Amino acid sequence: MDVLRFEDLVYELGDATRPTVVSGAVPENGVLVIRGLVTLRSLIAREVGEAVGRLLRQGGLEWPGGLEPLVEQPARIEHGDYTTNVALQLARHLRKPPIQIAAQLAGELRTLPMASRVEAAAPGFVNIWLDWRWWASHGTMLPEPSKERAAEKVVVEHTSINPNKAAHVGHLRNACIGDTLARLLRRVGYRVEVHNYIDDLGDQVADTVVGILHVPITGRYSRFGDFCWDVYARVSQAYERDEALKARRAEVLHALEAGDNNTAWLGRLVAERVAQEHVAEMGAFGITYNLLVWESDIVREGFWAAAFEQLQRSPLFVKETRGRLAGCWVLKQPQQQEGPAEAAVGQEDEAGDDEHLTDKVLVRSNGVLTYTAKDIAYHLWKFGLLGKEFRYRRFAQGLWTTAPEGTSRPFGRAKRVLNVIDRRQEYPQAMVRLALQALGFGEAAGAVHHVSYGVVSLSPATAARLGMDTSDGRSSYPMSGREGIGIKIRDLLDLMEASIDRERSRQVGLSSRAIAAGAIRYFLLRYNLATEIVFDMDSALDVHGNTGPYLMYAHARAAGILRKGGLESRSVPPAPERVPEISQVERALLRHLADWPDTLEMAAVELNPTLVTTYAYELAQRFTDFYENMPVLKAPEHERPFRLWLVALSRAVLADALDVLGLPAPERM
């Protein structure tokens, strides 16, 4: 039998004139419609919604506002493959006991062709057992991207490291999260454009330039970023002893912003060289960008001037004439419009922003722009609301950069913007949204999403190894570029490569360095975004358990079984016509495979890569359990084709998940 696509199943099972439903949908004129990827769960939810509609009509009732039937996989397999609690939601509308409503719904749903059993369960659940043999012959677990989403461009900004020194593992977490979100959104159908914002006018670049000019450094370095790492730490120490040197930073900042002098050229050369190394370092982890946006171009090409002109039309943007912020241009909170900004000035962060002000300073009294000011201009451009365009030139293969002397390119004009920035930047992000609202761009303000994540700190053992004083007994220690304390990305990759070399019994397939990059990337992705990662060198170097190498090995194992079974193609063959009785181990694997489209959709909606890492790890576990307990190549003749097909499907879904996560899917390992 030919394999049907999910779209065919929608046509076969549904009727567009009746209510349809998918988890998370919103009723439209009494009709619940499938949005995003069409999945097994959404198809069952659709049928549940139609059954609910029939019950409501029988009672002379209209679809209640807020009623949204949800279908989920129960945690315990003995409770079925899918379940819904919609009967509990309907009880007050139908004025019947939930269990009675559940029994009626179960009767309606027993005609589903993919269901082998449907039962009502107290206090009001409807549990559905799937006919997996039917599904093996009719379904597919690899959904097509949503065609509706192709018209919506999403700009994802991530990494955005200050280009003044080598990158450390905390920067890598940002880049791994951002790259995975970009892959995820592309996978479900969006057009995605990835930006890396290069802050070449900030304090950090100024400090490195001051250090290069005035702080002698000796020693041999293989990379410019490593040299700058030490320069930045040394100049920070020198500032504590030399106030005149510290004052030199302000002079350099002004010179960088002016852009027409020797110091500005030096700053640009430093930033470009370091940015090149950053891009190359990220490339080792499969992280790529479409565009580098330079802060200096925002200022020198008049982008901030255009934004300033727009902001002046808003009553929220004022120049203070008295108080501690006299002479500053300030973006005020709506309730703070009257009177001068007398809020206490907070500590400035490394980017030069006044982090804790109720009202946000955008231009300081000395004329220096804050980071947030330039970010507002950048976001107006992202949405095509500024009335100005960059020009571009090639920076590297497949990568463009803003450049005054460049050509036109179709960048920007996003429908939605994702900014991957750590949780300490919540306030500046809120100010960008406030600025868009103040200018009347409410839709754009609502389309800016701050993807927040916890910072990476060091475990006591790792901090001590790096020379930090850990005698105070804290549970974690922050990395500090100013103190030169941190784990550089390339150093970590070298250590992990050596660790994997020691573990490998033979060198076949992927290189140890590629495995190392995958291991580090997965380590940084598998934690919940809000979690602060306490980075421990020994734990990160471990390749056992819930790790990237475990997932890659499971894929290589599946590929090896298929090779021996004569199925070397990466495409999934049609299911065999005869499907044998399915064991509990096979059912558990099929059940998990069927949930991949829903996991993809949920991860894309929630912008949560951890859902994918959790799914992939559990798939690797279930596949391992399957091949260790169910013979495949030595299976009886009538069972062997089905089990080979199940291996092929497992390999394909795992490869899909690994691609979203940015990990290799090796044939041998």
C-alpha positions in Angstrom: 0.0 0.0 0.0 1.2 3.5 -0.8 2.3 5.6 2.2 -0.1 8.5 2.7 1.1 11.9 3.7 -0.5 13.7 6.7 -2.3 16.1 4.2 -4.0 13.0 2.7 -5.2 11.9 6.1 -6.6 15.4 6.8 -8.7 15.0 3.6 -9.7 11.4 4.3 -10.6 11.9 8.0 -11.9 15.5 8.2 -14.7 17.5 6.9 -14.0 21.3 6.6 -17.6 22.1 7.4 -17.4 20.7 10.9 -15.4 21.9 13.9 -11.7 20.8 13.8 -9.1 21.2 16.4 -5.4 21.1 17.2 -3.8 21.6 20.6 -3.1 25.3 21.1 -5.5 26.5 18.4 -7.9 29.3 18.9 -11.6 29.0 17.7 -12.4 31.0 14.6 -16.1 31.6 14.1 -16.9 28.4 16.0 -14.5 26.4 13.9 -11.2 25.1 15.3 -8.5 24.8 12.6 -5.2 23.1 12.4 -2.3 25.4 12.4 1.4 24.7 11.8 2.5 21.1 11.1 -0.2 18.5 10.6 0.6 15.7 13.1 -0.9 12.5 14.4 -1.9 14.2 17.6 -3.5 17.1 15.7 -5.5 14.7 13.6 -6.8 12.9 16.6 -7.5 16.2 18.2 -9.5 17.2 15.1 -11.6 14.1 15.4 -12.1 14.8 19.2 -13.2 18.3 18.3 -15.7 17.0 15.7 -17.2 14.5 18.3 -17.5 17.4 20.8 -19.3 19.5 18.2 -21.8 16.7 17.6 -22.5 16.4 21.3 -23.0 20.1 21.7 -25.4 20.3 18.7 -27.4 17.4 20.1 -27.9 19.5 23.3 -28.7 22.6 21.3 -25.6 24.4 22.4 -23.0 26.4 20.5 -19.3 26.0 20.9 -18.4 27.6 24.3 -15.8 30.3 24.3 -12.5 29.2 25.6 -13.2 25.5 25.1 -10.0 24.0 23.5 -9.8 20.2 23.4 -6.3 19.0 24.1 -4.9 15.6 23.2 -1.7 14.4 24.9 0.4 11.2 25.3 -0.3 9.8 28.8 2.8 9.3 30.9 2.0 5.6 31.5 1.7 3.5 28.4 -1.0 1.3 30.0 -3.3 4.4 29.8 -3.3 4.3 26.0 -1.3 6.1 23.3 -3.3 9.4 23.5 -5.7 10.8 25.9 -8.0 13.9 26.3 -9.7 15.4 29.3 -12.3 17.4 27.3 -15.1 15.7 29.0 -14.1 17.4 32.3 -14.3 20.8 30.5 -17.7 20.0 29.0 -19.4 18.9 32.2 -20.6 22.3 33.3 -21.9 23.1 29.7 -23.7 19.8 29.2 -24.7 19.4 32.8 -23.7 15.8 32.9 -21.1 13.8 34.9 -17.7 13.9 33.1 -17.5 10.1 33.0 -20.8 9.9 31.2 -19.6 12.5 28.6 -16.4 10.6 28.3 -18.3 7.4 27.5 -20.3 9.2 24.8 -17.1 10.6 23.2 -15.5 7.2 23.4 -18.4 5.7 21.5 -18.1 8.4 18.8 -14.3 7.9 18.5 -14.3 4.1 18.1 -14.9 4.6 14.4 -11.5 6.2 13.9 -9.5 4.0 11.5 -6.2 4.5 13.4 -7.7 3.5 16.7 -7.7 -0.1 17.9 -9.4 0.7 21.2 -11.1 3.7 22.8 -12.2 3.7 26.5 -13.6 6.2 29.0 -11.7 6.4 32.3 -12.5 8.1 35.6 -13.0 10.9 36.4 -13.6 11.9 32.7 -10.7 10.9 30.4 -11.0 9.4 27.0 -8.0 7.0 26.4 -7.1 6.0 22.8 -5.0 3.0 21.8 -3.7 3.2 18.3 -3.7 0.5 15.7 0.0 0.7 15.0 -0.1 -1.8 12.2 -2.6 0.4 10.5 -0.4 3.4 11.1 2.7 1.7 9.9 0.9 1.2 6.6 -0.6 4.6 6.3 1.3 7.2 8.2 4.6 9.0 8.2 6.6 10.5 11.1 8.6 13.0 9.0 6.3 16.0 8.5 6.6 18.4 5.6 7.4 22.1 6.6 4.3 24.2 6.7 3.8 26.0 3.4 1.8 28.8 5.1 4.9 29.8 7.1 7.2 30.3 4.0 5.9 33.8 3.6 6.9 34.9 7.1 10.5 36.0 7.6 12.0 35.6 11.1 15.2 37.4 12.0 17.2 35.6 14.6 20.0 37.6 16.2 22.4 35.6 18.3 26.1 35.3 19.4 26.7 39.1 19.2 30.0 38.9 21.1 32.1 42.0 21.7 34.9 41.7 19.1 37.7 42.5 21.5 39.1 39.1 22.5 38.7 35.3 22.0 35.2 33.9 22.7 34.5 31.7 25.8 32.1 28.9 26.6 29.4 31.4 27.9 29.3 33.0 24.4 29.1 29.5 22.9 25.9 28.7 24.8 24.2 31.8 23.2 25.4 30.8 19.7 24.2 27.1 20.2 20.8 28.2 21.4 20.4 30.8 18.6 21.6 28.4 15.8 19.3 25.6 17.0 16.3 28.0 17.1 17.1 29.1 13.5 17.4 25.4 12.4 14.1 24.6 14.2 12.2 27.5 12.7 13.5 26.6 9.2 12.5 23.0 9.8 8.8 23.9 10.4 8.7 26.2 7.4 9.7 29.7 8.3 12.1 31.8 6.2 14.9 32.5 8.7 17.6 35.2 8.5 20.4 35.0 11.1 22.2 38.1 12.3 25.3 38.5 14.4 25.5 42.1 15.8 29.1 43.3 16.0 29.5 46.0 18.8 32.7 47.6 17.5 32.0 50.9 19.3 31.7 49.7 22.8 33.8 50.0 25.9 35.4 46.6 25.4 36.9 47.4 22.0 38.0 50.7 23.3 39.8 49.0 26.2 41.5 46.6 23.9 42.7 49.5 21.7 44.0 51.3 24.8 45.8 48.2 25.9 47.4 47.6 22.5 48.6 51.2 22.4 49.8 51.6 26.0 50.2 48.2 27.8 53.2 46.2 26.8 52.5 42.5 26.2 55.1 39.9 25.3 54.8 36.2 24.4 53.8 34.1 21.4 50.2 33.7 20.4 48.8 31.5 17.6 45.6 33.7 17.4 45.0 37.4 17.6 42.0 36.8 19.8 44.1 35.0 22.4 46.6 38.0 22.4 43.6 40.4 22.9 42.3 38.2 25.7 45.5 39.0 27.7 45.5 42.6 26.6 42.0 43.2 27.8 42.7 41.6 31.2 46.0 43.6 31.6 44.5 46.9 30.7 41.7 46.4 33.2 44.3 45.8 35.9 46.3 48.8 34.7 43.2 51.1 35.0 43.1 50.4 38.8 46.6 51.9 39.1 46.5 54.6 36.5 43.6 57.0 36.3 45.1 58.9 33.4 45.1 55.6 31.4 41.5 55.0 32.4 40.5 58.5 31.1 42.1 57.5 27.8 39.2 55.1 27.3 36.7 58.0 26.8 39.0 59.6 24.2 39.2 56.3 22.3 35.4 55.8 22.5 34.8 59.2 20.9 37.5 58.5 18.2 35.9 55.1 17.4 32.5 56.8 17.0 33.8 59.6 14.9 35.3 57.0 12.5 37.6 59.4 10.6 41.0 58.9 12.4 43.9 56.6 13.1 42.3 55.2 16.3 39.0 54.4 14.5 41.0 52.4 11.8 42.9 50.5 14.5 39.6 49.7 16.3 38.0 48.5 13.1 41.1 46.3 12.2 41.0 44.8 15.8 37.2 44.1 15.6 37.3 42.6 12.1 40.2 40.3 12.9 38.6 39.1 16.1 35.2 38.8 14.4 36.8 36.6 11.7 38.1 34.3 14.4 34.7 34.2 16.1 33.0 33.2 12.9 35.6 30.4 12.3 35.3 29.2 15.9 31.5 28.9 15.7 31.8 27.2 12.3 33.5 24.3 14.0 30.2 23.7 15.8 28.1 24.0 12.7 27.0 27.6 13.6 26.5 29.9 10.6 25.1 33.4 10.0 23.6 35.2 7.0 24.6 38.7 8.0 27.1 40.6 10.3 25.6 44.0 11.4 28.3 46.5 12.5 27.4 49.0 15.2 29.7 51.5 13.6 27.6 51.3 10.4 24.4 52.1 12.3 26.0 55.3 13.7 28.0 56.4 10.6 25.4 55.7 8.0 22.8 57.8 9.8 20.6 55.0 11.2 20.7 56.4 14.7 20.0 59.9 13.3 16.9 58.6 11.5 15.8 56.9 14.7 16.5 60.0 16.8 14.3 62.0 14.4 11.4 59.6 14.8 11.8 59.4 18.6 11.7 63.2 19.0 8.0 63.0 17.9 7.2 60.9 21.0 6.4 62.5 24.3 8.3 59.6 26.0 11.6 60.8 24.6 12.9 63.9 26.3 16.1 65.8 27.0 16.5 66.3 30.8 17.3 69.9 31.8 18.0 69.4 35.5 18.8 66.7 38.0 21.5 64.1 37.8 20.6 63.3 34.2 20.7 66.9 32.9 21.7 67.0 29.3 20.8 63.3 28.7 18.2 62.2 26.2 16.0 59.7 28.0 13.3 57.2 27.1 10.7 57.5 29.9 8.3 54.9 31.1 4.7 55.9 30.2 3.8 56.6 33.8 7.0 58.7 34.3 6.4 61.3 31.6 5.9 64.2 34.0 8.9 65.8 35.6 12.6 65.2 35.4 14.2 61.7 35.6 15.5 61.8 39.2 15.9 58.0 39.5 19.2 56.9 41.0 21.8 56.1 38.4 22.6 52.4 38.4 25.9 50.6 37.8 26.8 50.5 34.1 27.2 47.1 32.6 30.1 46.1 30.3 28.1 47.4 27.3 27.8 50.8 28.8 24.1 50.7 29.6 22.5 52.2 32.7 21.0 48.9 33.7 18.8 49.8 36.6 17.2 53.1 35.7 13.5 53.3 35.6 13.9 55.7 32.6 16.4 54.7 30.0 19.3 57.0 29.0 19.8 56.7 25.3 22.2 59.6 24.7 24.5 60.7 27.6 25.2 64.3 28.4 28.6 64.0 26.7 26.9 62.9 23.4 27.9 59.3 23.7 25.2 56.8 22.6 24.2 53.9 24.9 24.0 50.4 23.5 20.2 50.6 23.7 20.0 53.7 21.5 21.7 51.9 18.7 19.7 48.8 19.3 16.4 50.8 18.8 17.7 52.0 15.5 18.7 48.5 14.5 15.3 47.1 15.4 13.5 49.8 13.4 15.6 48.7 10.5 14.9 45.0 11.2 11.2 45.6 10.6 11.7 47.9 7.7 10.4 50.9 9.7 13.4 53.2 9.6 13.3 54.5 6.0 17.0 53.6 5.5 18.9 50.6 4.1 22.3 49.2 4.6 24.7 48.2 1.8 26.5 44.9 1.9 29.6 43.0 0.8 30.7 39.4 1.2 32.6 38.7 4.5 33.1 35.0 4.0 31.6 32.1 2.0 27.8 32.4 2.4 28.2 35.3 4.8 27.5 39.0 4.2 28.4 42.1 6.2 27.1 45.6 6.3 29.5 47.9 4.4 29.1 51.5 3.2 30.8 50.6 -0.1 28.7 47.5 -0.7 25.7 46.6 -2.8 22.0 46.2 -2.2 20.7 42.9 -0.7 17.2 41.8 0.5 18.0 41.7 4.2 15.7 42.7 7.0 12.0 43.5 6.8 11.1 40.8 9.2 7.7 39.8 10.4 9.1 38.5 13.7 12.4 39.1 15.5 14.1 36.7 18.0 17.0 38.1 20.1 19.0 35.5 22.0 20.5 37.4 24.9 21.1 36.3 28.5 18.5 37.1 31.1 20.5 40.0 32.5 19.5 42.0 29.4 15.8 41.8 30.1 15.5 45.5 30.9 17.3 46.8 27.7 15.1 44.5 25.6 12.0 45.9 27.3 13.2 49.4 26.4 13.5 48.5 22.7 9.9 47.2 22.8 8.8 50.4 24.6 10.5 52.6 22.0 8.7 50.7 19.2 5.4 51.2 21.0 6.1 54.9 21.7 6.6 55.4 17.9 3.2 53.7 17.2 4.6 50.4 16.0 2.7 48.2 18.4 2.6 45.2 16.1 6.4 45.2 15.7 6.8 45.7 19.5 4.8 42.5 20.0 6.8 40.6 17.5 10.1 41.2 19.3 10.9 38.1 21.4 13.7 38.0 23.9 14.9 34.4 24.1 16.4 34.6 27.6 18.8 32.1 29.1 20.9 31.5 32.2 24.5 32.4 32.2 27.4 30.0 32.3 29.5 30.0 35.4 32.3 27.7 36.6 32.2 24.9 39.1 34.6 25.4 42.1 36.9 22.6 40.8 37.1 24.2 37.3 37.5 27.7 38.7 40.4 26.5 40.9 42.0 24.9 37.9 41.9 28.3 36.1 43.6 30.0 39.0 40.6 31.6 40.8 40.5 31.9 44.6 37.7 29.5 45.7 38.4 29.7 49.4 35.0 31.3 50.1 33.3 28.0 49.3 30.7 29.3 46.7 28.8 26.8 44.6 29.8 28.6 41.4 32.1 31.3 40.1 31.4 33.7 37.2 33.7 34.0 34.2 35.3 37.4 33.9 36.9 38.8 30.7 38.3 41.7 32.6 40.1 39.3 34.9 41.0 36.9 32.1 39.1 34.1 33.8 37.1 31.8 31.5 37.4 28.8 29.3 38.1 29.8 25.7 36.1 27.9 23.1 39.0 26.5 21.2 40.8 25.4 24.4 37.6 23.5 25.4 37.4 21.9 22.0 41.0 20.8 22.1 40.5 19.2 25.6 37.3 17.4 24.5 39.0 16.1 21.3 41.8 14.7 23.4 39.3 13.1 25.9 37.5 11.4 23.0 40.7 10.2 21.5 41.5 8.4 24.7 38.0 6.8 24.8 37.9 5.6 21.2 39.0 2.0 20.6 39.3 2.6 16.8 39.3 5.7 14.6 36.5 5.3 12.0 33.8 7.6 10.7 33.6 11.0 12.3 36.8 12.6 13.5 37.3 13.0 17.2 37.1 16.8 16.8 33.7 16.6 15.1 32.5 14.3 17.9 33.9 16.7 20.4 32.1 19.7 18.9 28.8 17.7 18.9 29.4 16.7 22.5 30.0 20.3 23.7 27.1 21.6 21.7 24.6 19.1 23.1 25.9 19.7 26.6 25.1 23.4 26.3 21.6 22.7 24.8 20.3 20.0 27.0 19.7 22.3 30.0 16.5 24.3 30.4 17.1 27.8 29.0 16.4 29.4 32.3 19.0 27.2 34.1 22.3 28.7 34.9 24.9 26.2 33.7 27.6 25.5 36.3 30.3 24.4 33.9 32.5 21.6 35.2 35.3 20.5 33.0 35.2 16.9 34.0 31.4 16.6 33.5 31.6 18.3 30.1 34.3 15.9 29.0 32.2 12.8 29.9 30.8 11.1 26.8 28.5 8.6 28.6 24.8 8.9 29.5 22.7 11.8 28.2 25.3 13.2 25.8 25.8 14.1 22.2 28.1 11.1 21.5 25.3 8.7 22.8 22.8 10.1 20.3 25.4 10.0 17.5 26.3 6.5 18.3 22.6 5.4 18.2 22.3 6.8 14.7 25.5 5.1 13.6 24.2 1.8 15.1 21.0 2.2 13.1 22.9 3.0 9.9 25.1 -0.1 10.5 22.1 -2.4 10.9 20.6 -1.0 7.7 23.8 -1.5 5.8 24.0 -5.2 6.8 20.3 -5.5 5.9 20.9 -4.2 2.4 19.2 -0.8 3.0 22.0 1.8 2.6 19.7 4.6 1.3 18.9 7.4 3.8 15.3 7.5 2.6 12.7 5.5 4.5 11.2 2.7 2.4 7.5 2.0 2.5 6.3 -0.1 5.3 6.0 -3.8 4.4 2.5 -5.0 3.3 2.4 -7.5 6.1 2.9 -6.1 9.6 3.4 -8.8 12.3 2.0 -8.6 15.8 3.7 -5.6 17.5 5.5 -6.2 20.8 5.5 -3.8 23.7 9.1 -2.7 22.9 8.2 -2.0 19.3 5.0 -0.2 20.4 7.0 2.0 22.8 9.4 3.0 20.0 6.5 3.6 17.5 4.7 5.7 20.0 7.8 7.9 20.5 8.4 8.2 16.8 4.9 9.3 16.2 5.4 12.2 18.7 8.3 13.7 16.7 6.1 16.1 14.6 4.3 17.3 17.8 7.6 17.8 19.5 8.9 19.9 16.6 5.8 22.0 16.6 5.8 22.6 20.3 9.5 23.4 20.4 9.0 25.9 17.5 6.0 27.5 19.2 7.7 27.7 22.7 11.1 28.5 21.2 12.5 25.8 23.4 15.4 23.6 22.1 15.4 21.5 25.3 12.2 19.8 24.1 14.2 18.5 21.1 17.2 17.4 23.2 14.9 15.5 25.6 13.0 13.9 22.7 16.2 12.8 20.9 17.8 11.3 24.0 14.6 9.3 24.8 14.4 8.2 21.2 18.0 6.9 21.4 17.1 5.1 24.6 14.0 3.5 23.1 15.9 2.5 19.9 18.7 1.0 22.0 16.1 -1.0 24.0 14.5 -2.2 20.8 17.6 -3.5 19.0 19.0 -5.1 22.2 15.8 -7.0 22.8 14.3 -7.6 19.4 16.5 -9.4 16.7 16.5 -7.5 13.5 18.8 -9.2 11.0 18.2 -12.6 12.6 14.5 -12.1 13.0 12.1 -14.7 11.6 11.4 -14.1 7.9 7.9 -12.7 8.4 9.1 -10.2 11.1 12.4 -9.1 9.5 11.1 -6.6 6.9 9.0 -4.7 9.5 11.8 -4.5 12.0 14.2 -3.2 9.3 11.6 -0.6 8.4 11.4 0.4 12.1 15.2 0.8 12.2 15.0 2.9 9.0 12.3 5.1 10.5 14.2 5.4 13.8 17.4 6.4 11.9 15.5 9.0 9.8 13.7 10.6 12.8 16.9 10.7 14.8 18.8 12.2 11.9 16.1 14.9 11.6 16.4 15.7 15.4 20.2 15.7 15.2 20.0 18.1 12.3 17.8 20.5 14.2 20.2 20.3 17.1 23.2 20.9 14.8 24.9 17.6 15.6 26.3 15.2 13.0 24.4 12.1 12.0 27.3 9.7 11.4 27.1 6.5 9.3 30.0 5.0 11.3 31.5 6.0 14.6 
